[in-house]
Amino acid sequence: MEQPSGYVAQGETKVCRLRKAIYELKQSPRAWFKKFSLTISGIGFRRCHSDHSVFVRCTRSGIVILAVYIDDILLTRSNSAGIVETKMYLKSHFVTKDMGRIEYFLGIEVAHQKCSVLLSQRKHALNLLEETCSLVCKPANTPMEANMDLCFDDSHTLDDP
């Protein structure tokens, strides 16, 4: 752990050195993610340029994709050997729990079918309706013309856009 950049204490020259990141500190997630990134880079995972919480490992036998959200990890692959190897490696470095086939992740339900996977946010939407006590609300027609054209007319310009 290091002193945060920009922090200057008047008259203090000592810094407490921690051997482990304390869970509730603001730096803890950053320290954990740094350690995690270094650990998985040891078996060839590279961070995705478009999303820094996604890591990709390409080998001759296929590709493994690892997505991290806080303390949840989602693994997918083009071959099953890559998943087994990655799980064993993670288990040797971290305390892990295999939750099996994905059913629900980040508010998205995953339904596996024979040749496809369906993604849905039905459960998430129902939870929102329940939290806002809107499940008992009756549907109402929208007070708007059906098939109304909402295109902007060039003849009507805004005075102060």
C-alpha positions in Angstrom: 0.0 0.0 0.0 1.2 3.5 -0.7 0.1 6.9 0.5 -2.5 8.3 -1.9 -1.1 10.7 -4.5 -1.7 14.3 -3.5 -1.9 13.6 0.2 0.5 15.7 2.2 0.5 15.6 6.0 2.0 18.6 7.8 5.1 17.5 9.8 4.6 13.8 9.3 7.3 11.8 7.6 6.2 8.2 8.5 3.8 6.0 6.6 2.3 2.8 8.0 3.2 -0.2 5.9 0.5 -2.8 5.6 1.2 -6.4 4.7 -2.3 -6.9 3.3 -4.9 -4.6 2.0 -7.6 -3.9 4.6 -11.0 -4.8 3.1 -12.9 -1.6 3.8 -10.2 0.8 2.6 -10.8 2.7 -0.7 -7.5 1.3 -2.0 -8.5 -2.3 -1.4 -10.4 -3.0 -4.6 -7.5 -1.4 -6.6 -4.9 -3.5 -4.8 -7.0 -6.7 -5.2 -7.5 -6.1 -9.0 -3.8 -5.3 -9.4 -2.9 -8.6 -7.8 -5.5 -10.5 -9.7 -4.4 -8.9 -13.0 -0.7 -9.8 -12.4 -1.7 -13.4 -11.3 -3.7 -14.2 -14.4 -1.2 -12.6 -16.7 1.1 -15.4 -15.5 -0.8 -17.9 -17.6 -1.1 -15.7 -20.7 -4.3 -13.7 -20.2 -4.2 -10.2 -21.7 -6.5 -7.3 -20.7 -9.0 -6.3 -23.3 -8.4 -2.8 -24.7 -12.1 -1.9 -24.9 -13.1 -3.2 -21.4 -10.4 -3.4 -18.7 -12.4 -5.9 -16.6 -12.3 -8.5 -19.5 -9.2 -10.7 -20.0 -8.6 -12.9 -23.0 -6.2 -15.9 -23.5 -5.6 -17.2 -27.0 -3.9 -20.6 -27.4 -3.6 -23.1 -30.2 -6.5 -25.1 -28.8 -8.9 -22.1 -28.5 -9.8 -18.9 -26.7 -10.7 -18.3 -23.0 -12.5 -15.1 -22.0 -12.6 -14.1 -18.3 -14.8 -11.2 -17.2 -14.5 -9.7 -13.7 -17.1 -7.7 -11.8 -16.2 -6.8 -8.2 -15.6 -10.3 -6.8 -17.5 -12.4 -9.4 -15.7 -14.0 -12.3 -17.4 -15.2 -15.5 -15.4 -17.7 -17.6 -16.3 -18.7 -21.2 -14.3 -20.6 -23.8 -14.2 -22.2 -27.2 -12.7 -25.4 -25.7 -13.4 -27.0 -22.3 -9.7 -27.7 -21.6 -9.0 -24.0 -21.3 -11.7 -23.6 -18.6 -10.4 -26.5 -16.5 -6.8 -25.2 -16.6 -7.9 -21.6 -15.8 -10.1 -22.8 -12.8 -7.2 -24.9 -11.4 -4.8 -22.0 -11.7 -7.2 -19.5 -10.0 -7.9 -22.1 -7.3 -4.2 -22.4 -6.6 -3.8 -18.6 -6.1 -7.2 -17.5 -4.7 -10.1 -18.9 -2.6 -12.6 -19.7 -5.3 -16.0 -21.3 -5.5 -17.3 -22.8 -8.8 -21.0 -21.8 -9.2 -21.4 -24.1 -12.2 -23.3 -23.1 -15.4 -24.3 -19.5 -15.5 -28.0 -18.7 -14.8 -27.9 -15.1 -13.6 -25.1 -12.5 -13.8 -25.3 -8.7 -13.4 -29.1 -8.6 -13.7 -29.1 -10.8 -16.8 -30.8 -14.2 -16.9 -29.1 -16.7 -19.1 -31.2 -19.6 -20.5 -29.3 -22.4 -22.2 -30.9 -24.1 -25.2 -29.6 -26.8 -27.5 -27.8 -24.6 -29.9 -28.1 -21.1 -28.4 -28.1 -19.0 -25.3 -31.0 -16.6 -24.5 -30.3 -13.4 -22.5 -33.2 -11.7 -20.6 -33.6 -9.0 -18.0 -37.2 -10.1 -17.0 -36.2 -10.9 -13.4 -34.4 -7.6 -13.0 -37.4 -5.7 -14.4 -39.8 -7.5 -12.1 -37.5 -6.8 -9.1 -37.6 -3.1 -10.0 -41.4 -3.1 -10.2 -41.6 -4.9 -6.9 -39.3 -2.4 -5.2 -41.3 0.5 -6.4 -44.6 -1.1 -5.5 -45.6 -1.0 -9.2 -46.6 -4.6 -9.6 -50.2 -3.9 -8.6 -50.5 -1.0 -11.1 -52.9 -1.4 -13.9 -51.7 -0.8 -17.4 -52.9 2.3 -19.2 -53.0 3.3 -22.8 -50.4 5.9 -23.7 -52.1 9.3 -24.2 -50.5 9.7 -27.6 -51.5 9.3 -31.2 -50.7 5.9 -32.6 -48.1 5.9 -35.4 -47.3 9.5 -34.8 -44.3 10.8 -36.8 -41.7 12.3 -34.4 -39.2 13.5 -37.0 -37.8 17.0 -36.5 -39.2 19.6 -39.0 -36.5 21.8 -40.4 -38.9 24.8 -40.6 -39.1 25.0 -36.8 -35.6 26.0 -35.5 -34.9 26.5 -31.8 -34.2 30.0 -30.7 -31.5 29.1 -28.3 -30.4 25.5 -28.8 
